[in-house]
């Protein structure tokens, strides 16, 4: 059951990451695909809500009656049990990454959610300086969640009751390693920061590494076969790794002998960065793939010409001595 839940959560996170990537690409065309943007935003909100369905519990939308009477403002404080659990990070659990958990709760309940009181500010020094000043009276109170709603009284009561229930669920401490909400918050943070790697990219990366090692082994064997007649000391076959140990240093050695060099020197060509970046799905490798390597190639050619003019090749020197 646990494995099934983890797999479902992983697939939802993968889909959310893909949607956010599409949203970022669509932002390059503002006010062009208006309906596509709206549909994409709705899908992102729906998928994100399903990501935070802990233990399969789906949050039903609020059913509100028709407005009756004037608009009023209701507030309520929900105190955080910091005295009973002084080491638990309640503020981070309530707010979530970049405040996304609190924003989602505001959208579901229609209430404004603010963390107030002692320990509500990240900068403790600034909190001590502001305590007692006008508009900072809440810093003298214990840590609490302030809920505010504006609506007709019959609707505001329902919204406020729902918000109080949801906040109290967040104030139940969980043991380390068993907090499903925290795991999904960290997963969402990785998606937002662009550091999340979905399951498909991991599988493609592992397969690409194995295939690259096989190509390297085959190229090394072919190189040894070409060099053996000319260099008797290399008659012993080169070792082939039994299992891949990591990314190869030479990615795709198509040809090791430079045809334009009269001395027959061995050079390592530039790797096929474009294909490797597509397989590994790494943004950093993508930057390398789009870089201009023509300047480096020109410098290397100039160095080879300079080397041929001032230095005699050791193989030629050995032939002359014999």
N, C-alpha and C positions, 0 to 999 in steps of 0.2 A: 504493500500500500504506500509505504514511504517512497519507494523508488518510482512508482507511478506518479505520485504527487510532484516529485522533483523533476521528472521528465516533462510533465505538463507545465510546471513553472518555467523550465528552461525554454520550452517552445514558445511560450507567451513572451518571455523576455527577448528571444531572438526576433520575433515578429515586431515587437515594439521598437527594437533597435533599427530594424529595416524601415519601419514607418518614419522614424525620426530622421533617418538618412535621406529618405525621399522628401521629407518636409524641408530639410536644409537645402537640397538641390532645387526644390521648387521656389525657394526664396530668391533665387537669382532672376526670377521672372515675376516681379511684383505686379499685382492687378492685371495679370494676363489670364491665368487659369483660376478664376474666382471660385467657380463651383468645385473644381478639383481640390482647391485649398480647404474649402468648407467641409467636403466629404472626408478629406484626410485628417483634419482636426477632430472631427467627430469620431473617426475610427481610432485615433490615438487616445482620446479620452475613454472610449469604451474598452480598449485593450489594457490601458493602464489601470482602470478600475478592476478588471478581471485579474490583473497581476496581484492585487492586494486583497483578494478574496482568501483570507486565511482559513485553512481547514475546509475549504469549499463552501464557506458561508457567504451567500450572496446578499448584498445590501439592497433591500427593496426601496424604490424611490418613495419620497414622501407623498402622501395623498392629503391635499389641503382642501378645506372647504372654501366656499365663496367668501370674499371679503365682507365683513360685517362691522360697521362702525368706523371711527377715525383711526388713523395710523398712530401707533404708539411705539415707544422704545422700551424694551425689556433687557435687563442685564442679570447675570448670575455668575458667581465665583465658584470654581471647583478647585479646592486646595489639593496640592501635590503632597503625597506622604513622604517628604524628604527626611523627617525625623525617624520614621520606621525603617527607611532604606536610604541612608545618607550617601552611599557609594553608587547608586544607580543613576544613570543619565536620563532623567525624565524629560528634560528640555529637548534633547536631541531626538528622543522617541516621538514627542508630540509634534515637533516642527518637521522632522524628516530632512532629507537632502535638499538644500536650497529652499526650505520651507514648503516643499511639495506636499508632504503629508497634511499639514495644516490647511493648505490651499484646497486640496481635494475634499477635506472635511467641510470647509466653508461652502464649496460648491454643492455638496450633498445636502447640507442642512439649511443653507441660507443665512447662517449666523457668522458674525465676525469673531475670529478666534485670536486672542493675544495672550502671551505668557507674561505675567507680571509678578512683582514681589522680589524678595531677596534671592539672588542667584539667577535672575532672569536675563541679566546682561552678560555678554561674553567677556567684556573688559571689566574685571573686578575693581580695578583702580578707579575707572570712570564711574562705576556704580557707587563706590564710597564717596566720591566727590559730589555726586548729584543727590545723594540721599538727604532729605530734608528741604530741598529747594522746591520752589513752585513748579507744578506740573510733574513732579517726581515723587509725589506722596506715596505712590504704590510701593516704592522701594522700602518703606518702613513696615510693610505687611509681609506675611509669610508667602512663600512661592505659591502661585495659583494660576489658573487659566481663567481669563475673563471672557465671557461669552456675551455678545451684544447682538440684538436683532431688532429690526424696524419693520413693522407690518401691523395690520389690524390685530387686535388682541386675540381673537379666536385662532388666527393663523400663527401669530408669533408664539403662542404657548406651545403649539405642536412642534414648531421648529426648534425652540429652545430645549424642550424635553428630549428631542432626538439628539441634539448637540451634546447635552449633558451625558446621555448614555454612551455616546461614542467616545467622549473624552475620558470617561471613567474606565473604559476598556483599555485605553492607552496607559493608564496609571497603574496597571497590574504588572509588577516586575516579573521578568522571565530569566531563567538561568542562562549562563553563558553557553552558547552553542545550540540552544533550544529556542531562541527568539526568532520565529519565522518572519515577523515584521521587520526586524533589523536586517535579516539576510536579504529581504527583498528591497529594503531601502538602500542597502549597499549596492545591490545589483542595479537599481535605478540610477544611483549616483555614477556608476561606471558607464551606463548608457549615455547619460547626460554629458559626461566628460569625454566621451569618445574612446574610452579604454576598454569597453566591453567587447569580448570576442565570443561570437555565437558558436554553437556546437558544429555547424557546417564548416566554418572557416578553420576550426581546429582539426577536423578530419581531413580537409583538403591540404592543410599545411603538413600534416604527418605523412600523407600519401606522397606529396611532392618531394619531401625530404628523402623518402625511400627510393623513389624513381630517380632522383638526382644522383644518389649514391650508386645506383646500378649503372647509370650513364658514365659516371666518373671511373668506376671499376673497368668498364669495357674500354674506355678511352685510354686508361693507363696500360691495359694489356696490349692494345694496339701500338701505343708508343714504345713499349718495351720490345715488341716484335720488330719495329722499324729500326730501333737503335742497336739491337743485338749484333747484326752482321758487321757494323762499323766499330763497335766497342766490345771486344771480347769479354771484358770484365763485367759486363752486365748480362751475362748468360743466365744468371739465377733469376727466376721469375719474380716480378714484383709482388709483394703481399697484397692480397685483396681482403678488405675488412669483411668479417663474417656477418656482423650486424652493424647497422648505421649508428654512429655515435654522436651525430650532430650535423649541422649544416656544413657542406664541403667548402674548402677554401677556393678551389678552382671549380666553378659551377659547370661550365660547358666548354671544355677544351676541344674546339673543333679541329684546329691544326696547330701543332706546337712548333713546326719548322717554318720559319719565315722565308717565303720564296724569293724575296728581294734582297736577302743578305748573302753575300758571296762566301762568308765564313761558315754558314750553316749553324748559326747560333740558335739556341732554343729560347723562345719567348712565350710568355703566358698571355693569350689574347684577352680582350675585355669580355667579361661574362655577359650572357644574355639576360640583362637586368629586367627587360620588359616581361618576358615569360615567367621569370622567377617571381617578380612582384605580383603578377596575376594569380599565381598559385599560392603564394604565402599570404596574400591579402593583408599586407602591412602598409600603412600610410607612409612610413619612413622609406620603405623600398620603392613605393610609387614615386616619391620625390626623386630618388636616385634614378628611376627609370626615365623620368622626364628631363634629367640634367643633360647638359651638352658636354660630351666627352671629346669633342673634336680637338679642343685646345690641348688636352693631355696627350692625345695621339700625336699631334705635331711636335710637341716637346720630346716625346720618346723617340720619334724618328730622327730628330736633330741630334739627340744624344747618341743614337746608333751610328750615324754618319761620322760624328766626331770621334767615337771610339775606334771605328775602322781606320781612320787616318793616322792616329797617333799610337796605336797599340796593335801588336801582332798577336794573332789568335794562338792560344797555347797548343792546339792540335797541330797547326802548321809548323810551330817551332819544334814540336816533338818529331814531326816527319823529317824536317831538315837535319836534325841531329842524327837520326838513324840512317 
